[in-house]
Amino acid sequence: MGACYNEGLSGLSCEASMVDPRNSKSVHDNVHDNIYLDKLSLKFIDTEQFQRQV
């Protein structure tokens, strides 16, 4: 998918070769810092099955 993560001083590492910032959203993760998710990933995360019930 279009996920990227910050590798500190070495720069940004992307699993996908190109991530369009207009089609992605930055999410902060305590372990991996900022993660950039594409629209398809965000749609999956926003489903009722994926969300934690409180």
N, CA, C and O atoms as a Tinker XYZ file with bonds, in Angstrom:
   216  protein
     1  N      0.840000   -1.173000    0.000000    73     2
     2  CA     0.000000    0.000000    0.000000    64     1     3
     3  C      0.883000    1.233000    0.000000    63     2     4     5
     4  O      2.100000    1.123000   -0.150000    81     3
     5  N      0.298000    2.384000    0.164000    73     3     6
     6  CA     1.038000    3.624000    0.123000    64     5     7
     7  C      1.466000    4.114000    1.486000    63     6     8     9
     8  O      1.222000    5.274000    1.819000    81     7
     9  N      2.080000    3.293000    2.266000    73     7    10
    10  CA     2.504000    3.718000    3.606000    64     9    11
    11  C      3.958000    4.155000    3.592000    63    10    12    13
    12  O      4.790000    3.537000    2.928000    81    11
    13  N      4.265000    5.220000    4.323000    73    11    14
    14  CA     5.625000    5.723000    4.467000    64    13    15
    15  C      5.900000    5.931000    5.933000    63    14    16    17
    16  O      4.976000    6.105000    6.728000    81    15
    17  N      7.162000    5.914000    6.294000    73    15    18
    18  CA     7.508000    6.192000    7.670000    64    17    19
    19  C      8.825000    6.960000    7.703000    63    18    20    21
    20  O      9.627000    6.896000    6.771000    81    19
    21  N      9.023000    7.674000    8.781000    73    19    22
    22  CA    10.195000    8.519000    8.930000    64    21    23
    23  C     11.332000    7.702000    9.541000    63    22    24    25
    24  O     11.136000    7.047000   10.565000    81    23
    25  N     12.504000    7.731000    8.936000    73    23    26
    26  CA    13.654000    6.993000    9.450000    64    25    27
    27  C     14.664000    7.918000   10.103000    63    26    28    29
    28  O     15.866000    7.661000   10.033000    81    27
    29  N     14.208000    8.978000   10.729000    73    27    30
    30  CA    15.108000    9.891000   11.433000    64    29    31
    31  C     15.971000   10.682000   10.481000    63    30    32    33
    32  O     15.460000   11.299000    9.546000    81    31
    33  N     17.277000   10.675000   10.705000    73    31    34
    34  CA    18.185000   11.484000    9.913000    64    33    35
    35  C     18.362000   10.973000    8.493000    63    34    36    37
    36  O     18.767000   11.729000    7.610000    81    35
    37  N     18.065000    9.713000    8.265000    73    35    38
    38  CA    18.255000    9.165000    6.921000    64    37    39
    39  C     17.128000    9.550000    5.968000    63    38    40    41
    40  O     17.214000    9.256000    4.775000    81    39
    41  N     16.080000   10.196000    6.458000    73    39    42
    42  CA    15.024000   10.663000    5.574000    64    41    43
    43  C     13.770000    9.816000    5.654000    63    42    44    45
    44  O     13.550000    9.090000    6.623000    81    43
    45  N     12.966000    9.920000    4.632000    73    43    46
    46  CA    11.672000    9.256000    4.582000    64    45    47
    47  C     11.782000    7.976000    3.759000    63    46    48    49
    48  O     12.338000    7.988000    2.661000    81    47
    49  N     11.259000    6.885000    4.281000    73    47    50
    50  CA    11.260000    5.618000    3.569000    64    49    51
    51  C      9.832000    5.265000    3.182000    63    50    52    53
    52  O      8.933000    5.317000    4.022000    81    51
    53  N      9.615000    4.910000    1.940000    73    51    54
    54  CA     8.263000    4.596000    1.463000    64    53    55
    55  C      8.184000    3.165000    0.959000    63    54    56    57
    56  O      9.063000    2.692000    0.239000    81    55
    57  N      7.114000    2.487000    1.351000    73    55    58
    58  CA     6.863000    1.153000    0.811000    64    57    59
    59  C      6.426000    1.258000   -0.635000    63    58    60    61
    60  O      6.810000    0.430000   -1.462000    81    59
    61  N      5.625000    2.268000   -0.952000    73    59    62
    62  CA     5.230000    2.515000   -2.331000    64    61    63
    63  C      6.230000    3.499000   -2.923000    63    62    64    65
    64  O      6.738000    4.367000   -2.214000    81    63
    65  N      6.514000    3.371000   -4.204000    73    63    66
    66  CA     7.533000    4.223000   -4.793000    64    65    67
    67  C      7.110000    5.685000   -4.830000    63    66    68    69
    68  O      7.947000    6.573000   -4.666000    81    67
    69  N      5.819000    5.948000   -5.042000    73    67    70
    70  CA     5.353000    7.326000   -5.070000    64    69    71
    71  C      4.103000    7.445000   -4.214000    63    70    72    73
    72  O      3.155000    6.680000   -4.390000    81    71
    73  N      4.095000    8.391000   -3.294000    73    71    74
    74  CA     2.924000    8.675000   -2.479000    64    73    75
    75  C      2.533000   10.108000   -2.753000    63    74    76    77
    76  O      3.296000   11.033000   -2.474000    81    75
    77  N      1.350000   10.291000   -3.295000    73    75    78
    78  CA     0.853000   11.623000   -3.594000    64    77    79
    79  C      0.299000   12.238000   -2.320000    63    78    80    81
    80  O     -0.677000   11.721000   -1.777000    81    79
    81  N      0.883000   13.323000   -1.821000    73    79    82
    82  CA     0.420000   13.907000   -0.562000    64    81    83
    83  C     -1.029000   14.391000   -0.633000    63    82    84    85
    84  O     -1.684000   14.523000    0.401000    81    83
    85  N     -1.530000   14.654000   -1.826000    73    83    86
    86  CA    -2.927000   15.078000   -1.951000    64    85    87
    87  C     -3.878000   13.922000   -1.693000    63    86    88    89
    88  O     -5.036000   14.139000   -1.339000    81    87
    89  N     -3.400000   12.698000   -1.867000    73    87    90
    90  CA    -4.244000   11.516000   -1.692000    64    89    91
    91  C     -3.869000   10.710000   -0.463000    63    90    92    93
    92  O     -4.212000    9.532000   -0.373000    81    91
    93  N     -3.170000   11.321000    0.484000    73    91    94
    94  CA    -2.769000   10.599000    1.679000    64    93    95
    95  C     -3.002000   11.455000    2.913000    63    94    96    97
    96  O     -3.220000   12.663000    2.819000    81    95
    97  N     -2.953000   10.810000    4.066000    73    95    98
    98  CA    -3.138000   11.497000    5.336000    64    97    99
    99  C     -2.043000   11.033000    6.285000    63    98   100   101
   100  O     -1.714000    9.849000    6.345000    81    99
   101  N     -1.491000   11.974000    7.016000    73    99   102
   102  CA    -0.457000   11.665000    7.993000    64   101   103
   103  C     -1.115000   11.298000    9.317000    63   102   104   105
   104  O     -1.962000   12.037000    9.819000    81   103
   105  N     -0.722000   10.148000    9.888000    73   103   106
   106  CA    -1.231000    9.678000   11.168000    64   105   107
   107  C     -0.035000    9.491000   12.089000    63   106   108   109
   108  O      0.955000    8.869000   11.704000    81   107
   109  N     -0.120000   10.025000   13.308000    73   107   110
   110  CA     0.996000    9.881000   14.245000    64   109   111
   111  C      0.887000    8.554000   14.986000    63   110   112   113
   112  O     -0.165000    8.209000   15.525000    81   111
   113  N      1.989000    7.822000   15.002000    73   111   114
   114  CA     2.088000    6.552000   15.712000    64   113   115
   115  C      3.229000    6.681000   16.711000    63   114   116   117
   116  O      4.297000    7.183000   16.361000    81   115
   117  N      3.023000    6.234000   17.953000    73   115   118
   118  CA     4.049000    6.377000   18.989000    64   117   119
   119  C      5.322000    5.598000   18.678000    63   118   120   121
   120  O      6.403000    5.997000   19.113000    81   119
   121  N      5.223000    4.513000   17.948000    73   119   122
   122  CA     6.396000    3.699000   17.630000    64   121   123
   123  C      7.062000    4.161000   16.336000    63   122   124   125
   124  O      8.284000    4.302000   16.287000    81   123
   125  N      6.276000    4.398000   15.291000    73   123   126
   126  CA     6.815000    4.698000   13.966000    64   125   127
   127  C      6.775000    6.175000   13.597000    63   126   128   129
   128  O      7.083000    6.524000   12.458000    81   127
   129  N      6.403000    7.053000   14.528000    73   127   130
   130  CA     6.297000    8.485000   14.299000    64   129   131
   131  C      5.157000    8.772000   13.325000    63   130   132   133
   132  O      4.024000    8.384000   13.610000    81   131
   133  N      5.392000    9.418000   12.215000    73   131   134
   134  CA     4.318000    9.727000   11.267000    64   133   135
   135  C      4.210000    8.649000   10.205000    63   134   136   137
   136  O      5.213000    8.213000    9.640000    81   135
   137  N      2.981000    8.224000    9.939000    73   135   138
   138  CA     2.704000    7.232000    8.904000    64   137   139
   139  C      1.754000    7.892000    7.920000    63   138   140   141
   140  O      0.781000    8.522000    8.332000    81   139
   141  N      2.018000    7.758000    6.635000    73   139   142
   142  CA     1.159000    8.337000    5.617000    64   141   143
   143  C      0.312000    7.230000    4.998000    63   142   144   145
   144  O      0.835000    6.256000    4.457000    81   143
   145  N     -1.002000    7.400000    5.089000    73   143   146
   146  CA    -1.936000    6.395000    4.596000    64   145   147
   147  C     -2.665000    6.906000    3.362000    63   146   148   149
   148  O     -3.049000    8.074000    3.299000    81   147
   149  N     -2.854000    6.022000    2.374000    73   147   150
   150  CA    -3.590000    6.398000    1.179000    64   149   151
   151  C     -5.099000    6.298000    1.432000    63   150   152   153
   152  O     -5.528000    5.817000    2.481000    81   151
   153  N     -5.899000    6.757000    0.461000    73   151   154
   154  CA    -7.354000    6.804000    0.633000    64   153   155
   155  C     -7.962000    5.420000    0.858000    63   154   156   157
   156  O     -8.886000    5.285000    1.660000    81   155
   157  N     -7.474000    4.408000    0.181000    73   155   158
   158  CA    -8.012000    3.062000    0.341000    64   157   159
   159  C     -7.767000    2.545000    1.757000    63   158   160   161
   160  O     -8.654000    1.936000    2.354000    81   159
   161  N     -6.585000    2.782000    2.291000    73   159   162
   162  CA    -6.277000    2.373000    3.668000    64   161   163
   163  C     -7.176000    3.089000    4.660000    63   162   164   165
   164  O     -7.652000    2.482000    5.620000    81   163
   165  N     -7.411000    4.378000    4.436000    73   163   166
   166  CA    -8.274000    5.145000    5.331000    64   165   167
   167  C     -9.713000    4.637000    5.300000    63   166   168   169
   168  O    -10.379000    4.597000    6.335000    81   167
   169  N    -10.195000    4.251000    4.123000    73   167   170
   170  CA   -11.551000    3.694000    4.023000    64   169   171
   171  C    -11.657000    2.396000    4.814000    63   170   172   173
   172  O    -12.663000    2.153000    5.481000    81   171
   173  N    -10.631000    1.572000    4.741000    73   171   174
   174  CA   -10.612000    0.311000    5.483000    64   173   175
   175  C    -10.602000    0.564000    6.987000    63   174   176   177
   176  O    -11.339000   -0.081000    7.733000    81   175
   177  N     -9.769000    1.502000    7.432000    73   175   178
   178  CA    -9.656000    1.819000    8.855000    64   177   179
   179  C    -10.952000    2.404000    9.402000    63   178   180   181
   180  O    -11.279000    2.192000   10.570000    81   179
   181  N    -11.690000    3.132000    8.582000    73   179   182
   182  CA   -12.921000    3.776000    9.026000    64   181   183
   183  C    -14.122000    2.837000    9.084000    63   182   184   185
   184  O    -15.229000    3.287000    9.382000    81   183
   185  N    -13.940000    1.565000    8.813000    73   183   186
   186  CA   -15.066000    0.632000    8.887000    64   185   187
   187  C    -15.382000    0.266000   10.328000    63   186   188   189
   188  O    -14.517000    0.335000   11.202000    81   187
   189  N    -16.617000   -0.118000   10.566000    73   187   190
   190  CA   -17.066000   -0.497000   11.909000    64   189   191
   191  C    -16.286000   -1.709000   12.438000    63   190   192   193
   192  O    -16.002000   -1.790000   13.633000    81   191
   193  N    -15.943000   -2.644000   11.554000    73   191   194
   194  CA   -15.222000   -3.850000   11.971000    64   193   195
   195  C    -13.818000   -3.535000   12.452000    63   194   196   197
   196  O    -13.298000   -4.233000   13.322000    81   195
   197  N    -13.196000   -2.506000   11.910000    73   195   198
   198  CA   -11.825000   -2.167000   12.266000    64   197   199
   199  C    -11.749000   -1.324000   13.537000    63   198   200   201
   200  O    -10.788000   -1.431000   14.299000    81   199
   201  N    -12.760000   -0.487000   13.766000    73   199   202
   202  CA   -12.757000    0.415000   14.900000    64   201   203
   203  C    -13.018000   -0.333000   16.212000    63   202   204   205
   204  O    -13.797000   -1.285000   16.256000    81   203
   205  N    -12.369000    0.105000   17.247000    73   203   206
   206  CA   -12.538000   -0.497000   18.568000    64   205   207
   207  C    -13.845000   -0.005000   19.171000    63   206   208   209
   208  O    -14.162000    1.182000   19.100000    81   207
   209  N    -14.592000   -0.909000   19.757000    73   207   210
   210  CA   -15.846000   -0.562000   20.423000    64   209   211
   211  C    -15.557000   -0.158000   21.853000    63   210   212   213
   212  O    -14.869000   -0.884000   22.571000    81   211
   213  N    -16.065000    0.982000   22.282000    73   211   214
   214  CA   -15.822000    1.462000   23.643000    64   213   215
   215  C    -17.084000    1.347000   24.465000    63   214   216
   216  O    -17.088000    1.701000   25.644000    81   215
